[in-house]
Amino acid sequence: MTRPDNQHDKLTRDNLLDLQDHQLVRIESVQDDQRQVWVLTARGHQEAKQLLEPKGIRVSVLRKEKYHPVTGALLGGSYDDHAAAVTSTAAELHRAGIGHRLSWQTEVAHRLGNGFVQRADLVMRAPDSGVPVLLMEVDRRSEDAHDLVHKLRRYWQWGRLLAPDADKRTVDLARSRPDAIEHIDHEKRLWRRVYPPTGREGLVPVAFVFADTTEAKVSNTVAVLEEAGRHYWAPRRYDTYHRGITARDYGQAVPVLVTTLEQLQEHGADAAVWRRLGREGEQTLTAALDNPDGHVLYRRQAARADAAEKQRRDAEREARRPVCTRCGAKYTDERWEETSMRRRRWEAGDLSVCAACHADDVAREQASAEAAAQPEPDLDDGPEPGGLRGMFRRRA
């Protein structure tokens, strides 16, 4: 794994032999090309756990020795070639700079609610490479295509489980109806207690790596995965009143990638050798995991739709704005509100005129009222110059 291009690494072989002398490793099997598959013994597994766990690294499960009940021969079964393919997959990713030597864990158990345990062949954690977590299934076409669909379904079900410490309200909500879990945030689910956030929408991504098979078989298997597993990997339409939204909701989907070990070895794991179900063509690993038509696009499209809807509503409102029958000017918002609201209509005056004309009417009414309020002169305050008293005074 550390030097996948070198098939005759004497230093690695000497180290393994030294570990074997201390009963820390053993040879699991010898392949047809004379390559040896080495695994940890129970003692080596325990020492590795003590060495790595303080640093936050979890060791894979122990590969126990199994012997034939009659002949006593060590049983390796199909594990040998499969284990070599898993290790080769990890080696190619490591060689491409994706993850480090302690980024891998094999045979990781994912326990479902019914007690069934789905084990991932390989779990990669490479946050520095843009892949915080990736579950990998390595298939040498020893499994039927529909078996892979069942695996995908189980990963999808595992991603919908609640965390053990979920509050009663959340538990009651999840039990209320089958799809209620979709309205519960991922932070309250079990998978977020096991793995870090992926940095993308959806559940934990899954990659199927096919090895030692033909291109036709891979194509047929991928076609079955894409069709029969659509409910688990396919995004949905956003539940929105907006029109023209082409973005898709990946929040409840499992991102599924497919590739072959031969492509990884020929082009490198950092090349465009990964295909995302539902897409055409192959992409790099991070590009295949990204969702360019997901929530980011939805926010942009929703913002544009909101702006267009506001512009349309404003235009419709302007078209309904009243016009003054006297001067032809449009009503202001305040004048429109005065003439429209029943509790203010009594003081709005003539409802068919604008604010300026209404102000003129009010001014004229006030001037008329002030003129009518002026007192008339009192005729009894003094004699008129031409009255009788004046005439008598002149005669005297």
C-alpha positions as a printed NumPy array, in Angstrom:
array([[  0.   ,   0.   ,   0.   ],
       [  2.813,   2.413,   0.812],
       [  4.7  ,   1.573,  -2.393],
       [  2.223,   0.028,  -4.846],
       [  4.571,   0.317,  -7.84 ],
       [  7.31 ,  -1.736,  -6.203],
       [  6.51 ,  -5.457,  -6.21 ],
       [  9.861,  -6.495,  -4.71 ],
       [ 10.361,  -4.259,  -1.712],
       [ 12.978,  -6.06 ,   0.357],
       [ 12.693,  -3.602,   3.236],
       [  8.93 ,  -4.161,   3.549],
       [  9.374,  -7.942,   3.292],
       [ 12.074,  -7.964,   5.967],
       [  9.896,  -5.899,   8.282],
       [  6.974,  -8.268,   7.79 ],
       [  9.189, -11.253,   8.501],
       [ 10.423,  -9.585,  11.67 ],
       [  6.837,  -8.899,  12.761],
       [  6.009, -12.513,  11.967],
       [  8.802, -13.67 ,  14.265],
       [  7.125, -11.683,  17.053],
       [  3.736, -13.253,  16.164],
       [  2.243,  -9.889,  15.199],
       [  1.401, -10.698,  11.568],
       [  0.785, -13.81 ,   9.551],
       [  0.43 , -14.79 ,   5.899],
       [ -3.22 , -15.134,   4.985],
       [ -2.635, -16.568,   1.517],
       [ -0.428, -16.569,  -1.552],
       [ -1.918, -15.386,  -4.822],
       [ -1.358, -16.929,  -8.237],
       [  1.324, -14.333,  -9.038],
       [  3.136, -15.325,  -5.81 ],
       [  2.184, -12.112,  -4.001],
       [  1.432, -12.692,  -0.338],
       [ -1.519, -11.329,   1.583],
       [ -0.505, -10.465,   5.16 ],
       [ -2.891,  -9.787,   8.054],
       [ -2.53 ,  -8.941,  11.739],
       [ -2.694, -11.646,  14.359],
       [ -4.784, -11.18 ,  17.499],
       [ -1.677, -10.007,  19.345],
       [ -0.693,  -7.63 ,  16.559],
       [ -4.248,  -6.318,  16.347],
       [ -4.237,  -5.518,  20.065],
       [ -0.874,  -3.762,  19.903],
       [ -1.968,  -1.769,  16.859],
       [ -5.066,  -0.593,  18.73 ],
       [ -2.94 ,   0.561,  21.672],
       [ -0.567,   2.339,  19.316],
       [ -3.109,   4.125,  17.125],
       [ -6.248,   4.718,  19.179],
       [ -4.721,   7.508,  21.354],
       [ -4.24 ,   9.414,  18.105],
       [ -7.861,   8.989,  17.091],
       [ -7.217,   6.201,  14.575],
       [ -9.508,   3.19 ,  14.661],
       [ -8.17 ,  -0.236,  13.651],
       [-10.098,  -2.484,  11.313],
       [-11.687,  -5.668,  12.579],
       [ -9.491,  -8.682,  13.19 ],
       [ -9.269, -11.247,  10.395],
       [ -9.704, -14.474,  12.296],
       [ -8.202, -17.75 ,  11.177],
       [-10.712, -20.319,   9.982],
       [ -9.816, -23.942,   9.298],
       [-11.57 , -26.684,   7.401],
       [-13.286, -28.982,   9.916],
       [-12.029, -32.139,   8.149],
       [ -8.73 , -31.356,   6.474],
       [ -7.64 , -28.659,   8.908],
       [ -6.542, -26.436,   6.029],
       [ -6.629, -22.673,   6.522],
       [ -9.737, -21.264,   4.859],
       [ -9.219, -18.044,   2.984],
       [-12.058, -18.327,   0.503],
       [-12.663, -15.423,  -1.808],
       [-11.351, -13.076,   0.847],
       [ -7.852, -13.249,  -0.575],
       [ -8.476, -11.723,  -3.988],
       [-11.08 ,  -9.398,  -2.549],
       [ -8.711,  -8.228,   0.203],
       [ -6.012,  -7.599,  -2.399],
       [ -8.468,  -5.533,  -4.471],
       [ -9.475,  -3.508,  -1.406],
       [ -5.848,  -2.84 ,  -0.509],
       [ -5.031,  -1.952,  -4.112],
       [ -7.905,   0.525,  -4.177],
       [ -6.625,   2.212,  -1.023],
       [ -3.101,   2.202,  -2.452],
       [ -4.178,   3.932,  -5.66 ],
       [ -6.018,   6.626,  -3.73 ],
       [ -3.011,   7.098,  -1.46 ],
       [ -0.654,   7.252,  -4.422],
       [ -2.799,  10.024,  -5.941],
       [ -2.408,  12.046,  -2.75 ],
       [ -5.94 ,  11.384,  -1.526],
       [ -5.666,  10.536,   2.144],
       [ -2.658,   9.281,   4.103],
       [ -1.66 ,   5.847,   5.337],
       [ -3.916,   6.081,   8.374],
       [ -6.96 ,   7.391,   6.492],
       [ -8.347,   3.917,   5.884],
       [-10.45 ,   1.451,   7.777],
       [-11.732,  -1.856,   6.449],
       [-14.765,  -3.965,   7.305],
       [-16.552,  -1.124,   9.109],
       [-19.879,  -2.216,  10.606],
       [-23.084,  -0.165,  10.153],
       [-25.844,  -1.621,  12.314],
       [-29.418,  -1.134,  11.147],
       [-32.504,  -0.92 ,  13.307],
       [-33.433,  -4.547,  12.681],
       [-30.054,  -5.76 ,  13.927],
       [-28.57 ,  -6.394,  10.462],
       [-24.979,  -5.212,  10.075],
       [-23.851,  -3.775,   6.748],
       [-20.062,  -3.784,   6.532],
       [-18.236,  -1.379,   4.252],
       [-15.182,  -2.852,   2.547],
       [-13.262,   0.379,   2.943],
       [-13.918,   3.714,   4.648],
       [-11.782,   6.653,   3.631],
       [-11.411,   9.879,   5.599],
       [ -9.482,  12.49 ,   3.648],
       [-10.743,  15.956,   4.657],
       [ -7.581,  17.619,   3.324],
       [ -8.47 ,  16.254,  -0.123],
       [-12.066,  17.454,   0.049],
       [-13.472,  14.043,   1.012],
       [-14.259,  13.98 ,   4.749],
       [-15.74 ,  10.501,   4.443],
       [-16.369,   7.968,   1.663],
       [-17.728,   4.434,   2.044],
       [-16.351,   2.077,  -0.579],
       [-17.586,  -1.292,  -1.806],
       [-15.103,  -3.297,  -3.878],
       [-16.797,  -5.84 ,  -6.133],
       [-15.011,  -8.442,  -8.222],
       [-18.397,  -9.296,  -9.83 ],
       [-18.836, -12.051,  -7.301],
       [-22.134, -10.424,  -6.293],
       [-25.305, -10.021,  -8.293],
       [-26.159,  -6.466,  -9.351],
       [-29.329,  -6.521,  -7.264],
       [-27.258,  -7.445,  -4.218],
       [-25.444,  -4.143,  -4.689],
       [-28.814,  -2.397,  -4.863],
       [-29.708,  -3.971,  -1.517],
       [-26.413,  -2.701,  -0.083],
       [-27.22 ,   0.78 ,  -1.328],
       [-30.673,   0.555,   0.24 ],
       [-29.174,  -0.435,   3.583],
       [-26.729,   2.476,   3.532],
       [-29.683,   4.757,   2.772],
       [-31.658,   3.28 ,   5.673],
       [-28.688,   3.617,   8.004],
       [-28.404,   7.295,   7.088],
       [-32.017,   7.813,   8.176],
       [-31.592,   6.383,  11.677],
       [-31.892,   8.715,  14.656],
       [-29.07 ,   9.151,  17.123],
       [-29.49 ,   7.23 ,  20.414],
       [-29.597,  10.489,  22.38 ],
       [-32.4  ,  12.02 ,  20.304],
       [-34.982,  13.868,  22.385],
       [-38.499,  12.511,  22.845],
       [-40.083,  15.118,  20.574],
       [-37.76 ,  14.142,  17.709],
       [-38.408,  10.441,  18.272],
       [-42.167,  10.987,  18.294],
       [-41.904,  13.02 ,  15.1  ],
       [-39.907,  10.28 ,  13.358],
       [-42.509,   7.7  ,  14.365],
       [-45.456,   9.81 ,  13.276],
       [-45.196,   8.873,   9.593],
       [-42.702,   7.097,   7.303],
       [-41.277,  10.259,   5.707],
       [-41.078,  12.309,   8.92 ],
       [-37.333,  11.609,   9.219],
       [-36.803,  13.78 ,   6.147],
       [-37.858,  16.809,   8.183],
       [-35.321,  16.07 ,  10.935],
       [-31.93 ,  17.734,  10.628],
       [-28.925,  15.521,   9.88 ],
       [-27.246,  16.706,  13.077],
       [-29.798,  14.643,  15.023],
       [-29.153,  11.452,  13.06 ],
       [-26.925,   8.521,  13.899],
       [-24.512,   8.955,  10.991],
       [-23.432,  12.352,  12.292],
       [-22.316,  10.69 ,  15.524],
       [-20.103,   8.319,  13.531],
       [-18.77 ,  10.451,  10.68 ],
       [-17.976,  14.15 ,  10.24 ],
       [-20.154,  16.349,   8.025],
       [-19.508,  15.686,   4.351],
       [-19.542,  19.369,   3.418],
       [-22.181,  18.619,   0.808],
       [-25.891,  17.882,   0.761],
       [-27.112,  14.379,   1.329],
       [-26.096,  11.294,   3.282],
       [-22.702,   9.609,   3.462],
       [-21.403,   9.019,  -0.093],
       [-20.832,   5.5  ,  -1.363],
       [-18.431,   4.402,  -4.106],
       [-18.571,   1.067,  -5.941],
       [-15.17 ,  -0.028,  -7.291],
       [-15.289,  -2.944,  -9.757],
       [-12.209,  -5.122, -10.204],
       [-11.159,  -8.042, -12.384],
       [-14.197,  -7.918, -14.633],
       [-15.179,  -6.924, -18.144],
       [-16.421,  -3.55 , -19.285],
       [-19.73 ,  -5.058, -20.411],
       [-20.41 ,  -6.526, -16.959],
       [-19.595,  -3.21 , -15.325],
       [-21.968,  -1.382, -17.679],
       [-24.777,  -3.84 , -16.987],
       [-24.256,  -3.628, -13.232],
       [-24.195,   0.166, -13.261],
       [-27.381,   0.204, -15.339],
       [-29.141,  -1.951, -12.738],
       [-27.801,   0.213,  -9.906],
       [-28.986,   3.349, -11.66 ],
       [-32.465,   2.072, -12.4  ],
       [-33.329,  -0.138,  -9.433],
       [-31.596,   2.113,  -6.899],
       [-33.004,   5.397,  -8.164],
       [-35.064,   5.95 ,  -5.022],
       [-31.893,   5.982,  -2.924],
       [-29.467,   8.062,  -5.003],
       [-31.688,  10.346,  -7.09 ],
       [-32.326,  13.967,  -6.005],
       [-35.833,  15.386,  -5.831],
       [-37.594,  18.517,  -6.929],
       [-37.652,  21.323,  -4.425],
       [-41.017,  21.792,  -2.756],
       [-41.433,  25.459,  -3.638],
       [-44.009,  27.783,  -5.154],
       [-41.354,  29.332,  -7.399],
       [-41.494,  28.644, -11.113],
       [-38.531,  27.853, -13.305],
       [-36.47 ,  26.149, -10.558],
       [-34.151,  23.6  , -12.165],
       [-32.086,  22.91 ,  -9.015],
       [-32.498,  19.567,  -7.284],
       [-32.761,  18.665,  -3.618],
       [-30.004,  16.192,  -2.641],
       [-30.747,  16.387,   1.084],
       [-32.1  ,  12.826,   1.439],
       [-30.059,  11.099,  -1.278],
       [-26.957,   8.916,  -1.1  ],
       [-24.289,  10.168,  -3.538],
       [-23.154,   7.086,  -5.466],
       [-19.935,   6.917,  -7.498],
       [-18.679,   4.065,  -9.684],
       [-15.272,   3.301, -11.145],
       [-12.967,   0.35 , -11.782],
       [ -9.688,  -0.621, -10.186],
       [ -8.177,  -0.844, -13.658],
       [ -9.046,   2.806, -14.333],
       [ -7.528,   3.848, -11.004],
       [ -4.328,   1.987, -11.816],
       [ -4.111,   3.268, -15.377],
       [ -5.058,   6.928, -14.951],
       [ -4.766,   7.571, -11.216],
       [ -7.453,   8.141,  -8.592],
       [ -7.141,  11.924,  -9.012],
       [ -8.064,  11.734, -12.717],
       [-11.536,  11.889, -14.24 ],
       [-12.341,   8.225, -13.63 ],
       [-15.362,   8.577, -11.311],
       [-18.913,   8.525, -12.596],
       [-21.798,   9.799, -10.466],
       [-25.074,   7.956, -10.912],
       [-27.513,  10.18 , -12.752],
       [-24.796,  11.976, -14.71 ],
       [-23.131,  11.401, -18.042],
       [-19.385,  11.092, -18.359],
       [-16.649,  10.763, -15.77 ],
       [-15.274,  13.368, -13.381],
       [-12.638,  13.777, -10.722],
       [-13.529,  12.516,  -7.257],
       [-14.419,  15.868,  -5.691],
       [-16.241,  17.065,  -8.815],
       [-18.336,  13.906,  -8.832],
       [-19.236,  14.418,  -5.167],
       [-20.151,  18.085,  -5.616],
       [-23.718,  19.145,  -6.392],
       [-23.525,  22.128,  -8.776],
       [-27.255,  21.813,  -9.403],
       [-28.062,  21.5  ,  -5.715],
       [-28.793,  23.916,  -2.884],
       [-26.387,  26.655,  -4.009],
       [-28.091,  26.835,  -7.392],
       [-31.489,  26.74 ,  -5.684],
       [-30.629,  29.774,  -3.547],
       [-29.573,  31.726,  -6.624],
       [-32.638,  30.714,  -8.614],
       [-34.962,  31.377,  -5.672],
       [-33.433,  34.831,  -5.17 ],
       [-33.908,  35.64 ,  -8.855],
       [-37.458,  34.284,  -8.715],
       [-38.209,  36.384,  -5.631],
       [-36.86 ,  39.499,  -7.348],
       [-38.871,  38.789, -10.499],
       [-42.013,  38.129,  -8.442],
       [-41.537,  41.365,  -6.516],
       [-41.049,  43.273,  -9.766],
       [-44.204,  41.73 , -11.192],
       [-46.224,  42.559,  -8.071],
       [-44.907,  46.116,  -8.079],
       [-45.879,  46.517, -11.748],
       [-49.365,  45.172, -11.083],
       [-49.741,  47.509,  -8.119],
       [-48.644,  50.493, -10.167],
       [-51.17 ,  49.554, -12.817],
       [-53.906,  49.649, -10.151],
       [-52.765,  52.978,  -8.66 ],
       [-55.623,  55.559,  -8.897],
       [-55.299,  58.726, -10.998],
       [-56.64 ,  62.125,  -9.964],
       [-59.777,  63.062, -11.933],
       [-58.885,  66.72 , -11.632],
       [-55.171,  67.056, -12.457],
       [-54.388,  63.573, -13.797],
       [-51.564,  62.912, -11.299],
       [-51.138,  59.463,  -9.689],
       [-51.961,  59.021,  -6.073],
       [-49.153,  58.81 ,  -3.56 ],
       [-49.005,  55.71 ,  -1.356],
       [-50.31 ,  57.695,   1.605],
       [-53.207,  59.176,  -0.366],
       [-54.014,  55.729,  -1.798],
       [-54.113,  54.303,   1.688],
       [-56.375,  57.155,   2.884],
       [-58.875,  56.548,   0.141],
       [-58.738,  52.751,   0.451],
       [-58.952,  52.13 ,   4.193],
       [-62.458,  52.351,   5.574],
       [-61.399,  53.807,   8.923],
       [-59.67 ,  56.722,   7.187],
       [-62.095,  57.438,   4.352],
       [-64.219,  59.782,   6.472],
       [-61.366,  62.299,   6.626],
       [-60.087,  61.768,   3.072],
       [-62.485,  64.217,   1.464],
       [-63.153,  63.779,  -2.225],
       [-61.909,  60.267,  -2.985],
       [-61.433,  61.015,  -6.67 ],
       [-58.701,  63.652,  -6.249],
       [-55.017,  63.281,  -5.385],
       [-53.286,  64.553,  -2.26 ],
       [-52.344,  67.921,  -3.792],
       [-55.856,  68.636,  -5.032],
       [-57.265,  67.464,  -1.728],
       [-54.925,  69.884,   0.053],
       [-56.204,  72.711,  -2.191],
       [-59.786,  71.768,  -1.314],
       [-58.934,  71.78 ,   2.369],
       [-57.225,  75.166,   2.039],
       [-60.259,  76.679,   0.27 ],
       [-62.599,  75.283,   2.882],
       [-60.453,  76.731,   5.676],
       [-60.35 ,  80.162,   3.957],
       [-64.128,  80.174,   3.553],
       [-64.574,  79.185,   7.177],
       [-62.246,  81.947,   8.341],
       [-64.049,  84.527,   6.215],
       [-67.395,  83.47 ,   7.579],
       [-66.077,  83.726,  11.114],
       [-65.139,  87.486,  10.801],
       [-67.54 ,  89.718,  13.055],
       [-69.809,  92.337,  11.315],
       [-69.66 ,  96.065,  12.574],
       [-72.205,  97.048,  15.353],
       [-74.561,  99.935,  14.139],
       [-75.561, 101.13 ,  17.71 ],
       [-72.135, 102.195,  18.877],
       [-72.42 , 105.927,  17.779],
       [-74.636, 108.474,  15.969],
       [-74.529, 108.574,  12.297],
       [-73.236, 111.907,  10.949],
       [-76.456, 112.572,   9.106],
       [-78.819, 111.574,  11.949],
       [-81.301, 113.714,  13.932],
       [-78.899, 114.414,  16.776],
       [-76.406, 115.909,  14.384],
       [-79.052, 118.06 ,  12.81 ],
       [-80.211, 119.434,  16.177],
       [-76.653, 120.186,  17.247],
       [-76.029, 122.155,  14.098],
       [-79.16 , 124.227,  14.684],
       [-78.194, 125.004,  18.268]])
